[in-house]
């Protein structure tokens, strides 16, 4: 006989015994011994001495099983001990003795929900509904019953989870909360909560692995030493290139409130710079925590209980400005936030799929994990069972490909939070994404070009905000792109010509070769695109041309000749006119954006200056180009 069957028999036996004794309980005053034990148990309960409290209240009920106040206290103690099934059974038995206390069925239903006993919860709610007279109370209980049936439906239609894994080196007897995964999936960042001399403390930890196919991480260390931190820090996230670390720190001298968001930059020796507060545009006198930076390096999501939201805790966001400051924080809105708690936001590498925790209704109990596609969804979707269960689930972190997920959940013993990983079911996967390394070098010397901005534009995307990265001191960078989308890359750097190119899907490492600015040397602007057999600019050309505008405004002595070229398909006169019209379209756009016409000329060459043979489609594609020549 399994454990669940044995437990149910015990519960049924207890209920039958209680019902048999119901008629024996009269409304009489409890004995002195029972009263004394009850008072002692109540004192222990108020002092949070739960172990002694449950012993004394059991002794009290052994002396007087009809003592209603003691039964109610026992249910409260069991709830505090998170023994929810036992608390629910106690409430049901008490309601059977004192039939006026129908609210105990409501309490029992909620407690059964807290331990995943959805059938028993439904019975308890139904029993309450059969007795309650108040319309408002009936509606409230009916909503709980419906939520219970929704939770039961999740369990009945559960996902098959494969490769479920708990890392024995990361997880300890303390609480571990997953925070972030590096874009190359080799480094895991998490928060460890532990007790130091009776005080709860949190530290930022990292774990590494050599092979991303390995479930086991090793080389686990505290980042607090590298950050030169002292005190309570956690909830870390990284910029896409790993150069900036954002985290939460509480009670610091430069803090704005209880807990604030800070950032630190990676130094050459792999240590981190002294932390800096993100300031009043982001932080407040209230609680700010659980940051997550988007893969385009522009938007920082976080949770806060500040005023101006929709519930207890809401998800907010701030944007990184071009000057390195952060914009005024804004609430993400009521499509995601509710009157309940919304916590631990994680924006996937695809830039559109947001995962978060919430204790809103229609979950499985406690905090559940939800997802919201910010391009297409109007309501959030529960991740279902068994990703969610009756315990709290928090901090869902998903690999770039969308295949692997990491969550923080209460372990099987119910003693603390552990980090577990598993293969994600298809229905709750984000858009598959790949993160590629790149390097920016001087085309003439092969030396790295450091600290320059890299812009990526997704073709045919609804938004043209693009993806932003920056090269480090070695010229290296990382960008994350949707697997099935095409991207153009543009780099603008002082004393170099603007670089633009298409990123091919089979490219493993993106190599950006920057041409030093040379008068009279043509440079191809690859991301300027035209409609087929037309001189009308495609929308994806505008981000590229806007960067050329910025370059010219930053260098007011710089002038350009604009050259248009075609392949050899078609008549010579037609190709000549088309190339000139295309060059003029670029000229007209730059003038419309404020560049003086005196700094620009345009000319078409038709098919007269090929850079590749015209006998293949690849060669013809290279010959259809727009060039700018500095003068």
Protein Blocks (a to p, Z undefined) as FASTA:
>chain_A
ZZklmmmmmmmmmmmmmmmmmmmpccddddfklmmmmmmmmmmmmnopaklmmmmmmmmm
mmommlmklmmmmmmmmmmnopaklmmmmmmmmmmmmmmlmmlmmmmmmmmmmnopaklm
mmmmmmmmmmpmblklmmmmmmmmmmmmmmmmmmmmcccdehiacdfklpccbdcddfbd
cfklpaccddddddeehiacddddddddfblkbmbdchiacfklmnopahjdehiaddfk
opaccdddehiakbcblbdcddddddfkopacddddebjmlmccbdcehiaddfkopacc
dddfbehiablbdcddddddfkopacddddebjklbccbdcehiaddfkopaccdddfbe
hiabpjadddddfklmmbdcdebjakbcfbdcehiacdfklpaccdddddfkopaccddd
ddddfklcccdddddddddddfklopacehiacddddehiablnbpaddddfkopacddd
dfkbccddddddehiacddddddfklmbdcdddddddehiacddfklccdehiabdcfkl
mmmmmmmmmmmmmmmmbccdddddddfedjfklmmmmmmmmmmmmmmmmmmnopafklpc
cddekjmlccbdfkbfklmmmmmccddddZZ
